[in-house]
Amino acid sequence: MNFFIFLIGQEIYEKFFAQAAIQIILQKYQILLLIVDTNQEGIVQWIN
C-alpha cells in the first residue's frame, strides 16, 4: 500500500485543506496529514 504523509501548518490547514473538495481528494488518494503548530513546535492533529 502506498501513501503520503504531509506536515501542514495549522493556519494553512484551516484556510485550504479543511475545504470539502480538498478533503475528498485527500481521501481518494489516501493522503495523511499531520497538522502542526509551528509556534509550539508540536503536533495538533493527525488526520487519516
CNS distance restraints for C-alpha pairs under 8 A (distance, minus, plus):
assign (resid   3 and name CA) (resid  29 and name CA) 7.65 0.50 0.50
assign (resid   3 and name CA) (resid  30 and name CA) 5.87 0.50 0.50
assign (resid   3 and name CA) (resid  31 and name CA) 6.05 0.50 0.50
assign (resid   3 and name CA) (resid  32 and name CA) 7.39 0.50 0.50
assign (resid   4 and name CA) (resid  30 and name CA) 7.14 0.50 0.50
assign (resid   4 and name CA) (resid  31 and name CA) 5.05 0.50 0.50
assign (resid   4 and name CA) (resid  32 and name CA) 5.98 0.50 0.50
assign (resid   5 and name CA) (resid  31 and name CA) 6.07 0.50 0.50
assign (resid   5 and name CA) (resid  32 and name CA) 4.63 0.50 0.50
assign (resid   5 and name CA) (resid  33 and name CA) 5.63 0.50 0.50
assign (resid   5 and name CA) (resid  34 and name CA) 7.25 0.50 0.50
assign (resid   6 and name CA) (resid  31 and name CA) 7.59 0.50 0.50
assign (resid   6 and name CA) (resid  32 and name CA) 6.35 0.50 0.50
assign (resid   6 and name CA) (resid  33 and name CA) 4.99 0.50 0.50
assign (resid   6 and name CA) (resid  34 and name CA) 6.12 0.50 0.50
assign (resid   7 and name CA) (resid  33 and name CA) 6.00 0.50 0.50
assign (resid   7 and name CA) (resid  34 and name CA) 4.80 0.50 0.50
assign (resid   7 and name CA) (resid  35 and name CA) 6.02 0.50 0.50
assign (resid   7 and name CA) (resid  36 and name CA) 6.74 0.50 0.50
assign (resid   8 and name CA) (resid  12 and name CA) 6.66 0.50 0.50
assign (resid   8 and name CA) (resid  13 and name CA) 6.32 0.50 0.50
assign (resid   8 and name CA) (resid  33 and name CA) 6.77 0.50 0.50
assign (resid   8 and name CA) (resid  34 and name CA) 6.09 0.50 0.50
assign (resid   8 and name CA) (resid  35 and name CA) 4.96 0.50 0.50
assign (resid   8 and name CA) (resid  36 and name CA) 6.03 0.50 0.50
assign (resid   9 and name CA) (resid  13 and name CA) 6.25 0.50 0.50
assign (resid   9 and name CA) (resid  35 and name CA) 5.71 0.50 0.50
assign (resid   9 and name CA) (resid  36 and name CA) 5.02 0.50 0.50
assign (resid   9 and name CA) (resid  37 and name CA) 6.05 0.50 0.50
assign (resid   9 and name CA) (resid  38 and name CA) 6.39 0.50 0.50
assign (resid  10 and name CA) (resid  14 and name CA) 6.23 0.50 0.50
assign (resid  10 and name CA) (resid  35 and name CA) 5.51 0.50 0.50
assign (resid  10 and name CA) (resid  36 and name CA) 5.62 0.50 0.50
assign (resid  10 and name CA) (resid  37 and name CA) 5.77 0.50 0.50
assign (resid  10 and name CA) (resid  38 and name CA) 7.82 0.50 0.50
assign (resid  10 and name CA) (resid  44 and name CA) 7.55 0.50 0.50
assign (resid  11 and name CA) (resid  15 and name CA) 6.22 0.50 0.50
assign (resid  12 and name CA) (resid  16 and name CA) 5.84 0.50 0.50
assign (resid  12 and name CA) (resid  17 and name CA) 7.03 0.50 0.50
assign (resid  13 and name CA) (resid  17 and name CA) 4.59 0.50 0.50
assign (resid  13 and name CA) (resid  18 and name CA) 5.87 0.50 0.50
assign (resid  13 and name CA) (resid  35 and name CA) 7.09 0.50 0.50
assign (resid  14 and name CA) (resid  18 and name CA) 5.43 0.50 0.50
assign (resid  15 and name CA) (resid  19 and name CA) 7.75 0.50 0.50
assign (resid  16 and name CA) (resid  22 and name CA) 7.58 0.50 0.50
assign (resid  17 and name CA) (resid  22 and name CA) 5.66 0.50 0.50
assign (resid  17 and name CA) (resid  23 and name CA) 6.66 0.50 0.50
assign (resid  18 and name CA) (resid  22 and name CA) 6.90 0.50 0.50
assign (resid  18 and name CA) (resid  23 and name CA) 6.51 0.50 0.50
assign (resid  19 and name CA) (resid  23 and name CA) 6.26 0.50 0.50
assign (resid  20 and name CA) (resid  24 and name CA) 6.39 0.50 0.50
assign (resid  21 and name CA) (resid  25 and name CA) 6.57 0.50 0.50
assign (resid  22 and name CA) (resid  26 and name CA) 6.20 0.50 0.50
assign (resid  23 and name CA) (resid  27 and name CA) 6.24 0.50 0.50
assign (resid  24 and name CA) (resid  28 and name CA) 6.10 0.50 0.50
assign (resid  25 and name CA) (resid  29 and name CA) 6.17 0.50 0.50
assign (resid  26 and name CA) (resid  30 and name CA) 5.74 0.50 0.50
assign (resid  26 and name CA) (resid  31 and name CA) 4.93 0.50 0.50
assign (resid  26 and name CA) (resid  32 and name CA) 7.38 0.50 0.50
assign (resid  27 and name CA) (resid  31 and name CA) 6.48 0.50 0.50
assign (resid  30 and name CA) (resid  48 and name CA) 7.60 0.50 0.50
assign (resid  31 and name CA) (resid  48 and name CA) 7.29 0.50 0.50
assign (resid  32 and name CA) (resid  46 and name CA) 7.64 0.50 0.50
assign (resid  32 and name CA) (resid  47 and name CA) 5.81 0.50 0.50
assign (resid  32 and name CA) (resid  48 and name CA) 4.99 0.50 0.50
assign (resid  33 and name CA) (resid  46 and name CA) 5.94 0.50 0.50
assign (resid  33 and name CA) (resid  47 and name CA) 5.10 0.50 0.50
assign (resid  33 and name CA) (resid  48 and name CA) 6.79 0.50 0.50
assign (resid  34 and name CA) (resid  43 and name CA) 6.69 0.50 0.50
assign (resid  34 and name CA) (resid  44 and name CA) 7.57 0.50 0.50
assign (resid  34 and name CA) (resid  45 and name CA) 5.93 0.50 0.50
assign (resid  34 and name CA) (resid  46 and name CA) 4.67 0.50 0.50
assign (resid  34 and name CA) (resid  47 and name CA) 6.37 0.50 0.50
assign (resid  35 and name CA) (resid  43 and name CA) 5.92 0.50 0.50
assign (resid  35 and name CA) (resid  44 and name CA) 5.39 0.50 0.50
assign (resid  35 and name CA) (resid  45 and name CA) 4.98 0.50 0.50
assign (resid  35 and name CA) (resid  46 and name CA) 6.24 0.50 0.50
assign (resid  35 and name CA) (resid  47 and name CA) 7.81 0.50 0.50
assign (resid  36 and name CA) (resid  41 and name CA) 6.90 0.50 0.50
assign (resid  36 and name CA) (resid  42 and name CA) 5.60 0.50 0.50
assign (resid  36 and name CA) (resid  43 and name CA) 4.36 0.50 0.50
assign (resid  36 and name CA) (resid  44 and name CA) 5.13 0.50 0.50
assign (resid  36 and name CA) (resid  45 and name CA) 7.03 0.50 0.50
assign (resid  37 and name CA) (resid  41 and name CA) 5.52 0.50 0.50
assign (resid  37 and name CA) (resid  42 and name CA) 5.45 0.50 0.50
assign (resid  37 and name CA) (resid  43 and name CA) 6.26 0.50 0.50
assign (resid  37 and name CA) (resid  44 and name CA) 6.17 0.50 0.50
assign (resid  38 and name CA) (resid  42 and name CA) 6.99 0.50 0.50
